[in-house]
Amino acid sequence: MTILDNSPEEHAAPNAARRATPASNATQRAGGKPKPPASNPFLDRFFQITERGSTVAREFRGGLVTFFTMAYIVILNPLILGGFTADNAPTDVAGGWLSAAQVGAVTGLTAGVMTILFGLVANLPFGLAAGLGINSFLAVSVVQEVTWAEAMGLVVINGLLIVLFGVTGARTAIFRAVPKELKAAITVGIGLFIAFIGFVDSGFIRPTAGGPPVQLGNDGSITSVPTLVFVVGLLAMGILVARKVQGGLLIGIVATTVLAAVVEAVMKIGPASATNPGGWHLNTPVLSGQLVSAPDFGLVGQFDMFGAFGRIGGLAATMLVFTLVFTNFFDAMGTMTGLAKSAGLAHKDGTFPRLKSAFIVEGVGAVAGGAASGSSNTVYIDSAAGIGEGARTGLASVVTGVLFLGSMFLTPLTSVVPLEVAAAALVVVGAMMMAQIREIKFSRFSVALPAFLTIVTMPLSYSIANGIGVGFVSWAIIGAASGKAKKIHPLMWVVSAGFLVYFARGPINVLLGA
């Protein structure tokens, strides 16, 4: 099987596509001055750095920023799958549980290996790690019916199916069938989604005990110091980016982390909890304990491919796989669409260089994540932060991947950056991605409504896949009812039908159980 696709179409976006995103053109950033010669000819040729209007330094900075905005997964994934201790770890149907320390080790391992592989093969600045939607689904729902080993076996099957879709071209065909306006809406929706994630993670937006679903801070006021640090970081990064300071996001992340560490040292705020709601979320900005520790890879290979089919039956297990595939397949497709457009690498039809290779490697990430018991690995929307810093090639992904491998040994260092700081970067990048809204023709309501539903459903349902599904279904139905059925690609109907099953999977599971 040849993963690398060397066709001209897959290697370089048209000049017009590059011109559509000024941030992707180094000459424009330099005020019309000629680009300097590449400092490393081999890296330049292999990753097409100069061709994409970037530099080695910019790729390294972008890789660093992507890592810092994704590093929380090394801490968060073990808490979701393994809990803080054995006492609060999610137990499976047989009473088994995963060690948080082991989950942390395989989380860094698979994220590092897959992100490096993605950079080398797909040559795109996208980071891969354990997907938050799928790991939560496994911990909350799947292991109530099967063991952890059997659940990870289902993740492996899900990954193999996605690889098959990529190799046969089915995934690429579906991608090409999506109208360009809907692809633009997916990008905008992802931008709004990651900004909303940033607002929620920072405590700037919080749920209410009653009344409106969300509110500003606590009862309409910002009352916690960590949220105030988020606001300061957001403004600082925004100013640096607005002034076109090279490394603005990275400088902002480092400076705000230092500020957070100073604040914590002086005020002793501590982590957020039921008794300390104004504390730091996920990471407290302090260095504590030993800096270096050896990772435990005991979970690698601990999966049971077909055990779930014997335990709960073929139909029920198939529905679980169906849910995993749909979530994985369309989350990644939507994320890559948005990231490619944000990087200025997308063609006029929304495709991007080495599309098929990217889809295949992303599927391999799902297989690797399941085989290591760390959950399916997929492309992260947080990669947009590195792209906002200037990353345009796979070299940035290699840098991010190497840092993930290092994180297995340096967990205390990766936990210094509080979630509030990473959240500020996400909001800035979300604002950048909103620029794609200009490609949507809101004057045509048959386009406007599906695009609008796609955009708002992502943040409101906290799911990229849900937004894509609502967009697909509404586009097909409204387009057909408006007399434009012939312009709707047959694959749009097929995928829309699949999404209808996906949205009705709860009642279907009840019927299957009956």
LUMROSE-484056 format. One record per residue (C-alpha): y, x, z. Coordinates in steps of 0.2 Angstrom, whole numbers, plus 5000, padded with zeros to 4 digits. Example, Ala and Ser with C-alpha at 12.3 -4.5 7.8 and 13.67 -1.06 7.14 Angstrom:
! residues 2
497850625039499550685036
This chain:
! residues 514
500050005000501750074995503050025007504550114999505350024985506150134973506950014961508750034958509149854964508349894981509250064983511150024981512249874983513349844968515149914969515849744970514849704986515449864993517249824989517049654998516949755015518349875017517549955032516150015022517150125011517650295018518950325005519850165010519750215028520550385025522050305016521450344998521050535002519450604993517850605004517450775011515850855006514250815015513950925030512050915028511550895010509750855014510250715026511550655014510250635000508850565010509950435018511250405004512550435017514050485005513450354992513650215006515350285011514850355027514750525036513350605047514550595062514850415059513050375058512750475075514150375083513450205076511650255082512350285100513350125100511850025095510750105108512050075122512149885117510249875116509749975131509749825142508049775134507149925143507649845159507649665155505949655146504949715161505849585172505349445160503549505157503149595173504349525186505249635199503549645208501749585207502349435219503549365206502749425190502249285177500349265180499249205166497949065166496649185174497949245187498249415178499949495177500749645169501449795178503349805176503349995175502049995161502949855152504549965153503650115146502950025131504549935128505450105125503950175116503850035103505750015101505850205098504450215086504850065076506750095075506450265068505150205056506350065050507750195048506650315038505750185027507050045025508650155027509650025036510650045052509549905061508849935078507149855083506549805100505549675110506249505104507049405119506549235112504749275110504449375126505149225136504049105126502549215131503049225149503449045151502348945140500949045132500149125147499948955155498548925143497849095139497749275147499049405144497849505133497449345123499349305121499649485114498249455102499149305095500749415094499649535083499049395072500849335070501349515065499949535053500449365044502249425043501649595035500649495023502149385018503149545016501849635005501449484994503349454991503249274999504649325012505749404998505549244987506049135002507549245005508149234987507949044987509249025000510948974993512249114995513348995005511948965017511749145019513549165023513449025036511949115044513049275045514449175053513249085065512549245071514249315074514749165084513049175093513149355098514949325104514349175114512949285122514249415127515349285135513849215145513149385149514849435156515049275167516649235157515749075152514648995165513648835167514348695178513448605192513948435184515148385170515348485155513848605150514948765151516548815159517748965160517149075174517048985191517848815190519048875176519449045184518949215183518349255201517249405199517649585197516249625184516949485173518649565175517949725169517249635154518949565150519749745151518349815140518549675128520449705126520149895126518849895112519849765102521449875103520450025097519649935083521249855078522050025077520650095067520150225080518650315074517250285087518250145095516750045101515950195108517450255117517750085124515950075130516050245139517750215146517350045152515750105160516650245169517850105175516449995181515650145190517350185199517550005204515749995211515950155220517550085229517149905231515249915233514949745223513149765221511949665209512149485206511049365216511049195224511949265239513049375228513549275212515049385209513949545207513449645192512249565180510649665176511249835179512349905193513450055187512750185199511550325198510150315211508450385214507650515202508350535185506650585176504950495178503350505167503050345158501350245160500650195144499150105151499549935142499350015125497849935116497549805130497549645118496249525113496449465095495349305095495049265113496349125113495449035100493949025110494848985126495948835120495248795103495748835085497048705083497948735099497948925096498548905078500048805084500448945095500349065081501348945070502748945083502749135084502749155065504249035062505249115076504949295071505049265052506749165052507549255067507349425058507749355041509349285047509849435058509549555043510549445032512049445044511949635047511749685029513349575025514249655040513849825034514449795016512649825009512349655003512249604985513149454978511549354980511449404998509949524996510149705002509349874998507549895001507349715006505449715004505249875014506349805028505249645029503649745029504149865043504849725053503149635053502349805058503549795073502749635078501049705077501549865087502349755100500849645103499649795102500649885116500849725126502749735125502949585115503449565096504749695091506049635079507749675072509149655085510849575081511549695094511449825079513049745073513949845086513350015078513849945061515549895068515650085073515350135055513450155053512850115036511150205034509450235042510050395050510950285063509250195067508350365069509750415082509450245091507550265090507650445097508650385112507450245115506050365116507150465128507450315139505650305144505950465154507750425159507750245165509050275178510250335165510050185153510350075168512050145171512950035158513149865165512849705155514649665156515149815146513849785132514449605132516249655127515549755112514549605107516149495107517149615097515749625084515549435083517349425079517049555064515649445057516649285057517549365041516049305031516649125033517849145018516249135006515848955011516648825000517148695014518048585001516248524995515548425010513748445003514048635007515148615022514048505033512448615031513448775034514348695049512748645057511948815054513448895062513548785077511748765081511348945083512448975099512248795105510348805105510348995108509249025093509449095076507849015070508548845075510148865066509248915050508048775051509448645054510348725039508848715028508348535031510148475030510548575014508948505005509248315011511048305008510948404992509648284985510548134991512148194983511248194966510948384966509048384969508748494953509848634960508748644976507448784975505648714977505448844991506848765001505848605001504348695007505248795021506148635026504548545028503848685038505448675049505148495052503448535059504148675069505448555077504148425081502848555088503048475106502448305101501148385089500448495104500348335114499348245101498248405099497948405117497448225118
